[in-house]
């Protein structure tokens, strides 16, 4: 409830600016309208050819990232809710198990 109140108040203050206020999972994110995780990822991805790309996220602020990934990338949404990720796990415990399995090969 407090995060929503904070988001609403900051949105009001930033109404005439180039700022966007997003409420995520236990977060309030303030950013420039033209900046997002997807654009940052695109910059990194364009620097070289990657053999393996994995993106994992748990809230709305990760959707720009999932959308920017190439088709061969793996994207995983953690938790419920709509997502553009290719795969979904129920909790961070599953993410930890997956990462442990990747490390072990």
Residue pairs with C-beta under 8 A, 6 or more apart in sequence:
3 23
3 26
3 27
3 28
4 23
6 28
7 21
7 22
7 23
7 28
10 21
10 28
10 30
11 21
14 20
14 21
14 30
18 32
18 33
18 34
19 30
19 31
19 32
19 33
20 30
20 31
20 32
20 33
21 28
21 29
21 30
22 28
22 29
22 30
22 31
22 60
22 61
23 29
23 60
24 59
24 60
24 61
25 58
25 59
25 79
27 59
27 61
29 61
36 61
36 64
36 65
37 57
37 61
37 62
37 64
37 65
37 68
38 64
38 65
38 66
38 67
38 68
39 64
39 68
40 65
41 55
41 65
41 68
41 69
42 68
45 53
45 68
45 69
45 70
52 74
53 69
53 70
53 72
53 73
53 74
54 73
54 74
54 75
54 76
55 62
55 65
55 66
55 69
55 73
55 74
55 75
55 76
55 85
56 75
56 76
56 78
56 95
57 63
57 65
57 66
57 75
57 76
57 77
57 78
57 85
58 77
58 78
58 79
58 92
60 81
62 77
62 85
63 83
63 84
65 75
66 75
66 77
66 83
66 84
66 85
67 84
69 75
74 86
74 87
75 84
75 85
75 86
75 87
76 85
76 86
76 87
76 88
76 89
76 95
76 98
77 83
77 85
77 87
77 88
77 89
78 88
78 89
78 90
78 91
78 92
78 94
78 95
79 90
79 91
89 95
89 98
